[in-house]
């Protein structure tokens, strides 16, 4: 090879190699910058959705606290506290009609699907929407509510999410409030059934999440994480899809259910690499 060709090759090498390294450095810098921007966006979206979920249930609890103090509810819940008689008797129908008038206003205004009252022994003694719950009268509270019937507990509690047995694809949750007589005695529990649709609509809103992003909620169930809402990539996931703690999938969910807040590159429930932000919601 002539000296001239060697000089040309050396000059080309001296030009191409620096350009290559500068290009690579620019690429990685741009990539890191884009990742950082995306993570900050996801953190903002996660924080906003957590706040809106908390606000929704805080508002629901306020409505129920008002209902708790209604004289009609306190009076007739006290009368039903030891009721074990005939649910078709005139005496019971009088109490039922009075409760209907007191509680029907809450259905359209606050979006409650149904209202139940259980006595202090945990027996259901009143159902507002009897077309869907008449057969529950006189029965023991389901396990879904069991922990809430505790004398001395004054706080409003949330039940687990459950699937409707009547309407396919509908999911609900109960907000449970202890009822006390005018003398302060524990006389029963009022259970307000609320539709999960408004929360799911909020959670599944993909604004700012591009063509593949999504938001999900889950709860710890033993050594597993149970998904609580339909997913963008798995519409039937609610109350069905699970991941075992310690597995290499759904890392953000596992982190959140372990009480951690964070963000970064991670692995989702499909085994796909993702940019994610996760938040723990105690309530």
C-alpha beads as a LAMMPS data file, in Angstrom:
LAMMPS data file: protein, C-alpha beads

283 atoms
282 bonds

1 atom types
1 bond types

-500.0 500.0 xlo xhi
-500.0 500.0 ylo yhi
-500.0 500.0 zlo zhi

Masses

1 110.0

Atoms # bond

1 1 1 0.000 0.000 0.000
2 1 1 1.374 3.408 -0.928
3 1 1 2.142 6.068 1.662
4 1 1 -0.612 8.218 0.185
5 1 1 -3.263 5.492 0.730
6 1 1 -1.995 4.882 4.253
7 1 1 -2.281 8.586 5.064
8 1 1 -5.838 8.653 3.667
9 1 1 -6.833 5.651 5.797
10 1 1 -5.252 7.178 8.910
11 1 1 -7.086 10.462 8.300
12 1 1 -10.367 8.596 7.739
13 1 1 -9.844 6.597 10.939
14 1 1 -9.033 9.766 12.871
15 1 1 -12.235 11.308 11.550
16 1 1 -14.690 8.379 11.700
17 1 1 -13.752 6.987 15.124
18 1 1 -14.271 10.287 17.016
19 1 1 -17.488 10.916 15.095
20 1 1 -18.668 7.389 16.028
21 1 1 -17.891 7.879 19.718
22 1 1 -19.449 11.348 19.749
23 1 1 -22.534 9.879 18.056
24 1 1 -22.734 7.041 20.570
25 1 1 -22.323 9.421 23.492
26 1 1 -25.027 11.655 22.027
27 1 1 -27.349 8.669 21.570
28 1 1 -26.944 7.420 25.140
29 1 1 -27.261 10.930 26.517
30 1 1 -30.449 11.505 24.501
31 1 1 -31.805 8.123 25.585
32 1 1 -31.109 8.818 29.258
33 1 1 -32.670 12.256 28.926
34 1 1 -35.814 10.804 27.332
35 1 1 -36.004 8.063 29.999
36 1 1 -35.653 10.662 32.764
37 1 1 -38.364 12.838 31.234
38 1 1 -40.685 9.850 30.809
39 1 1 -40.078 8.695 34.377
40 1 1 -40.895 12.183 35.687
41 1 1 -44.118 12.156 33.631
42 1 1 -45.063 8.726 34.991
43 1 1 -44.335 9.827 38.553
44 1 1 -46.656 12.802 38.082
45 1 1 -49.392 10.590 36.587
46 1 1 -49.039 8.045 39.424
47 1 1 -49.189 10.748 42.107
48 1 1 -52.231 12.343 40.468
49 1 1 -54.110 9.043 40.235
50 1 1 -53.296 8.119 43.838
51 1 1 -54.628 11.487 44.963
52 1 1 -57.807 11.148 42.921
53 1 1 -58.447 7.633 44.250
54 1 1 -57.955 8.839 47.813
55 1 1 -60.202 11.858 47.178
56 1 1 -62.955 9.670 45.721
57 1 1 -63.130 7.442 48.783
58 1 1 -62.713 10.366 51.167
59 1 1 -65.815 11.938 49.583
60 1 1 -67.722 8.648 49.782
61 1 1 -66.842 8.333 53.464
62 1 1 -68.078 11.874 54.126
63 1 1 -71.447 11.029 52.540
64 1 1 -71.735 7.910 54.702
65 1 1 -70.765 9.791 57.864
66 1 1 -73.734 12.069 57.206
67 1 1 -75.997 9.044 56.664
68 1 1 -74.714 7.509 59.915
69 1 1 -76.117 10.401 61.886
70 1 1 -79.569 10.448 60.316
71 1 1 -82.137 10.076 63.124
72 1 1 -84.308 7.746 61.009
73 1 1 -81.424 5.363 60.352
74 1 1 -80.327 5.341 63.996
75 1 1 -83.883 4.877 65.248
76 1 1 -84.890 1.980 63.015
77 1 1 -81.498 0.278 63.051
78 1 1 -81.898 0.212 66.839
79 1 1 -85.368 -1.313 66.480
80 1 1 -83.927 -4.000 64.167
81 1 1 -80.942 -4.694 66.443
82 1 1 -82.549 -7.778 67.949
83 1 1 -85.018 -8.502 65.168
84 1 1 -85.429 -12.175 64.331
85 1 1 -89.084 -12.235 63.392
86 1 1 -91.137 -12.367 60.224
87 1 1 -89.815 -10.170 57.416
88 1 1 -93.302 -10.011 55.900
89 1 1 -95.024 -8.780 59.069
90 1 1 -96.719 -5.386 59.256
91 1 1 -94.304 -4.257 61.984
92 1 1 -91.293 -5.041 59.831
93 1 1 -92.822 -3.490 56.694
94 1 1 -93.387 -0.226 58.591
95 1 1 -89.717 -0.101 59.604
96 1 1 -88.634 -1.072 56.082
97 1 1 -90.715 1.674 54.445
98 1 1 -89.294 4.320 56.791
99 1 1 -85.744 3.189 55.993
100 1 1 -86.553 3.190 52.269
101 1 1 -87.545 6.842 52.468
102 1 1 -84.413 7.734 54.426
103 1 1 -81.939 5.858 52.203
104 1 1 -83.322 6.097 48.667
105 1 1 -81.943 9.605 48.259
106 1 1 -78.394 8.258 48.485
107 1 1 -78.640 6.000 45.432
108 1 1 -78.953 8.597 42.641
109 1 1 -77.031 11.369 44.404
110 1 1 -73.949 9.397 45.455
111 1 1 -74.149 6.485 43.029
112 1 1 -74.649 3.695 45.554
113 1 1 -75.942 0.476 44.000
114 1 1 -77.542 -0.851 47.178
115 1 1 -77.670 -0.412 50.952
116 1 1 -77.783 -3.216 53.530
117 1 1 -78.225 -3.121 57.293
118 1 1 -77.022 -5.918 59.539
119 1 1 -77.835 -6.226 63.246
120 1 1 -75.183 -6.562 65.953
121 1 1 -75.233 -10.356 65.593
122 1 1 -74.207 -9.987 61.947
123 1 1 -77.583 -10.938 60.428
124 1 1 -78.853 -8.939 57.449
125 1 1 -82.137 -7.307 58.454
126 1 1 -82.657 -4.747 55.684
127 1 1 -81.969 -4.462 51.924
128 1 1 -82.785 -1.288 50.010
129 1 1 -82.852 -2.804 46.508
130 1 1 -84.861 -5.942 47.194
131 1 1 -84.921 -6.968 43.528
132 1 1 -81.273 -8.024 43.859
133 1 1 -80.941 -8.833 47.546
134 1 1 -84.258 -10.050 48.984
135 1 1 -82.913 -13.577 49.544
136 1 1 -80.187 -12.174 51.835
137 1 1 -82.609 -11.174 54.600
138 1 1 -81.965 -13.143 57.761
139 1 1 -78.654 -14.504 56.523
140 1 1 -75.309 -14.005 58.169
141 1 1 -73.010 -11.347 56.808
142 1 1 -70.671 -12.632 54.101
143 1 1 -66.989 -12.998 54.937
144 1 1 -66.486 -9.895 52.822
145 1 1 -67.941 -7.805 55.649
146 1 1 -67.268 -9.970 58.667
147 1 1 -64.335 -7.999 60.112
148 1 1 -66.374 -4.793 60.098
149 1 1 -69.008 -5.929 62.579
150 1 1 -66.990 -5.141 65.672
151 1 1 -68.531 -3.323 68.596
152 1 1 -66.375 -0.324 69.413
153 1 1 -65.087 0.234 65.875
154 1 1 -66.383 3.618 64.745
155 1 1 -64.404 4.110 61.560
156 1 1 -65.824 3.538 58.100
157 1 1 -64.142 0.584 56.439
158 1 1 -63.736 -0.631 52.872
159 1 1 -64.499 -4.207 51.894
160 1 1 -62.604 -6.147 49.256
161 1 1 -63.600 -5.634 45.627
162 1 1 -65.925 -8.336 44.340
163 1 1 -67.542 -9.346 41.044
164 1 1 -71.309 -9.076 40.645
165 1 1 -73.174 -12.382 40.455
166 1 1 -75.985 -10.691 38.535
167 1 1 -74.284 -8.446 35.988
168 1 1 -71.238 -9.791 34.125
169 1 1 -68.294 -7.417 34.133
170 1 1 -69.515 -5.288 37.028
171 1 1 -67.347 -4.950 40.114
172 1 1 -68.326 -3.419 43.443
173 1 1 -67.024 -2.574 46.883
174 1 1 -68.795 -2.025 50.201
175 1 1 -68.233 0.918 52.489
176 1 1 -69.242 -0.246 55.950
177 1 1 -70.351 2.070 58.721
178 1 1 -71.223 1.130 62.307
179 1 1 -74.608 2.454 63.476
180 1 1 -75.204 3.583 67.050
181 1 1 -78.421 4.459 68.834
182 1 1 -79.068 7.883 70.343
183 1 1 -77.655 6.453 73.592
184 1 1 -74.427 5.487 71.863
185 1 1 -75.035 1.735 71.837
186 1 1 -73.760 -0.289 68.879
187 1 1 -76.858 -1.579 67.054
188 1 1 -75.585 -2.711 63.666
189 1 1 -73.737 -1.978 60.451
190 1 1 -74.861 -0.186 57.294
191 1 1 -73.168 -1.419 54.119
192 1 1 -73.241 0.885 51.094
193 1 1 -72.443 -0.895 47.833
194 1 1 -70.536 1.341 45.422
195 1 1 -69.768 0.610 41.773
196 1 1 -66.069 0.363 40.870
197 1 1 -66.748 1.752 37.370
198 1 1 -65.793 5.393 38.238
199 1 1 -62.527 4.230 39.812
200 1 1 -61.769 1.869 36.924
201 1 1 -62.451 4.701 34.471
202 1 1 -59.945 6.856 36.330
203 1 1 -57.356 4.088 36.622
204 1 1 -57.661 2.911 33.021
205 1 1 -57.476 6.389 31.505
206 1 1 -54.388 6.199 29.272
207 1 1 -53.859 9.945 28.769
208 1 1 -50.106 10.537 28.746
209 1 1 -49.343 6.809 28.579
210 1 1 -48.886 6.413 24.822
211 1 1 -49.920 3.322 22.873
212 1 1 -48.782 0.705 25.393
213 1 1 -48.861 2.339 28.841
214 1 1 -51.390 1.494 31.541
215 1 1 -52.185 1.904 35.214
216 1 1 -53.132 -0.929 37.536
217 1 1 -53.991 -1.569 41.178
218 1 1 -53.429 -4.751 43.157
219 1 1 -53.612 -6.086 46.698
220 1 1 -51.537 -8.538 48.681
221 1 1 -53.175 -11.940 49.120
222 1 1 -50.893 -14.288 51.018
223 1 1 -47.699 -14.674 49.001
224 1 1 -49.350 -13.348 45.848
225 1 1 -50.332 -10.040 44.297
226 1 1 -53.925 -10.053 43.021
227 1 1 -54.749 -7.607 40.216
228 1 1 -57.921 -5.619 40.947
229 1 1 -58.760 -3.926 37.658
230 1 1 -59.048 -4.863 33.971
231 1 1 -55.758 -4.270 32.156
232 1 1 -55.017 -2.747 28.772
233 1 1 -53.247 -5.929 27.717
234 1 1 -55.505 -8.296 29.695
235 1 1 -59.149 -7.097 29.922
236 1 1 -60.148 -10.102 32.082
237 1 1 -57.399 -9.620 34.682
238 1 1 -59.577 -8.172 37.492
239 1 1 -59.652 -10.585 40.477
240 1 1 -58.165 -13.331 38.275
241 1 1 -54.576 -12.475 37.397
242 1 1 -51.972 -13.087 40.105
243 1 1 -48.210 -13.029 40.467
244 1 1 -46.229 -14.761 43.210
245 1 1 -43.929 -12.538 45.252
246 1 1 -40.319 -13.153 44.318
247 1 1 -41.036 -13.888 40.662
248 1 1 -39.251 -11.862 37.995
249 1 1 -42.515 -10.433 36.640
250 1 1 -44.687 -7.511 37.807
251 1 1 -41.814 -6.034 39.804
252 1 1 -43.476 -2.583 40.220
253 1 1 -46.605 -4.244 41.678
254 1 1 -44.511 -6.288 44.110
255 1 1 -42.608 -3.179 45.177
256 1 1 -45.803 -1.183 45.753
257 1 1 -47.422 -3.971 47.799
258 1 1 -44.309 -4.147 49.950
259 1 1 -44.990 -0.530 50.928
260 1 1 -42.458 1.084 48.604
261 1 1 -42.737 4.097 46.313
262 1 1 -40.383 4.366 43.376
263 1 1 -39.768 4.544 39.656
264 1 1 -37.355 3.406 36.968
265 1 1 -36.722 0.649 34.447
266 1 1 -38.440 -2.572 35.469
267 1 1 -40.308 -5.702 34.331
268 1 1 -44.093 -5.804 33.988
269 1 1 -46.561 -8.677 34.486
270 1 1 -46.035 -9.841 30.886
271 1 1 -42.281 -10.105 31.317
272 1 1 -41.788 -6.958 29.195
273 1 1 -39.191 -4.303 30.029
274 1 1 -40.975 -1.077 30.949
275 1 1 -40.467 2.361 32.423
276 1 1 -42.674 2.452 35.501
277 1 1 -43.668 4.405 38.584
278 1 1 -45.222 2.633 41.585
279 1 1 -47.012 3.871 44.677
280 1 1 -48.276 2.248 47.886
281 1 1 -51.849 3.199 48.848
282 1 1 -52.512 2.121 52.471
283 1 1 -56.307 2.528 52.215

Bonds

1 1 1 2
2 1 2 3
3 1 3 4
4 1 4 5
5 1 5 6
6 1 6 7
7 1 7 8
8 1 8 9
9 1 9 10
10 1 10 11
11 1 11 12
12 1 12 13
13 1 13 14
14 1 14 15
15 1 15 16
16 1 16 17
17 1 17 18
18 1 18 19
19 1 19 20
20 1 20 21
21 1 21 22
22 1 22 23
23 1 23 24
24 1 24 25
25 1 25 26
26 1 26 27
27 1 27 28
28 1 28 29
29 1 29 30
30 1 30 31
31 1 31 32
32 1 32 33
33 1 33 34
34 1 34 35
35 1 35 36
36 1 36 37
37 1 37 38
38 1 38 39
39 1 39 40
40 1 40 41
41 1 41 42
42 1 42 43
43 1 43 44
44 1 44 45
45 1 45 46
46 1 46 47
47 1 47 48
48 1 48 49
49 1 49 50
50 1 50 51
51 1 51 52
52 1 52 53
53 1 53 54
54 1 54 55
55 1 55 56
56 1 56 57
57 1 57 58
58 1 58 59
59 1 59 60
60 1 60 61
61 1 61 62
62 1 62 63
63 1 63 64
64 1 64 65
65 1 65 66
66 1 66 67
67 1 67 68
68 1 68 69
69 1 69 70
70 1 70 71
71 1 71 72
72 1 72 73
73 1 73 74
74 1 74 75
75 1 75 76
76 1 76 77
77 1 77 78
78 1 78 79
79 1 79 80
80 1 80 81
81 1 81 82
82 1 82 83
83 1 83 84
84 1 84 85
85 1 85 86
86 1 86 87
87 1 87 88
88 1 88 89
89 1 89 90
90 1 90 91
91 1 91 92
92 1 92 93
93 1 93 94
94 1 94 95
95 1 95 96
96 1 96 97
97 1 97 98
98 1 98 99
99 1 99 100
100 1 100 101
101 1 101 102
102 1 102 103
103 1 103 104
104 1 104 105
105 1 105 106
106 1 106 107
107 1 107 108
108 1 108 109
109 1 109 110
110 1 110 111
111 1 111 112
112 1 112 113
113 1 113 114
114 1 114 115
115 1 115 116
116 1 116 117
117 1 117 118
118 1 118 119
119 1 119 120
120 1 120 121
121 1 121 122
122 1 122 123
123 1 123 124
124 1 124 125
125 1 125 126
126 1 126 127
127 1 127 128
128 1 128 129
129 1 129 130
130 1 130 131
131 1 131 132
132 1 132 133
133 1 133 134
134 1 134 135
135 1 135 136
136 1 136 137
137 1 137 138
138 1 138 139
139 1 139 140
140 1 140 141
141 1 141 142
142 1 142 143
143 1 143 144
144 1 144 145
145 1 145 146
146 1 146 147
147 1 147 148
148 1 148 149
149 1 149 150
150 1 150 151
151 1 151 152
152 1 152 153
153 1 153 154
154 1 154 155
155 1 155 156
156 1 156 157
157 1 157 158
158 1 158 159
159 1 159 160
160 1 160 161
161 1 161 162
162 1 162 163
163 1 163 164
164 1 164 165
165 1 165 166
166 1 166 167
167 1 167 168
168 1 168 169
169 1 169 170
170 1 170 171
171 1 171 172
172 1 172 173
173 1 173 174
174 1 174 175
175 1 175 176
176 1 176 177
177 1 177 178
178 1 178 179
179 1 179 180
180 1 180 181
181 1 181 182
182 1 182 183
183 1 183 184
184 1 184 185
185 1 185 186
186 1 186 187
187 1 187 188
188 1 188 189
189 1 189 190
190 1 190 191
191 1 191 192
192 1 192 193
193 1 193 194
194 1 194 195
195 1 195 196
196 1 196 197
197 1 197 198
198 1 198 199
199 1 199 200
200 1 200 201
201 1 201 202
202 1 202 203
203 1 203 204
204 1 204 205
205 1 205 206
206 1 206 207
207 1 207 208
208 1 208 209
209 1 209 210
210 1 210 211
211 1 211 212
212 1 212 213
213 1 213 214
214 1 214 215
215 1 215 216
216 1 216 217
217 1 217 218
218 1 218 219
219 1 219 220
220 1 220 221
221 1 221 222
222 1 222 223
223 1 223 224
224 1 224 225
225 1 225 226
226 1 226 227
227 1 227 228
228 1 228 229
229 1 229 230
230 1 230 231
231 1 231 232
232 1 232 233
233 1 233 234
234 1 234 235
235 1 235 236
236 1 236 237
237 1 237 238
238 1 238 239
239 1 239 240
240 1 240 241
241 1 241 242
242 1 242 243
243 1 243 244
244 1 244 245
245 1 245 246
246 1 246 247
247 1 247 248
248 1 248 249
249 1 249 250
250 1 250 251
251 1 251 252
252 1 252 253
253 1 253 254
254 1 254 255
255 1 255 256
256 1 256 257
257 1 257 258
258 1 258 259
259 1 259 260
260 1 260 261
261 1 261 262
262 1 262 263
263 1 263 264
264 1 264 265
265 1 265 266
266 1 266 267
267 1 267 268
268 1 268 269
269 1 269 270
270 1 270 271
271 1 271 272
272 1 272 273
273 1 273 274
274 1 274 275
275 1 275 276
276 1 276 277
277 1 277 278
278 1 278 279
279 1 279 280
280 1 280 281
281 1 281 282
282 1 282 283
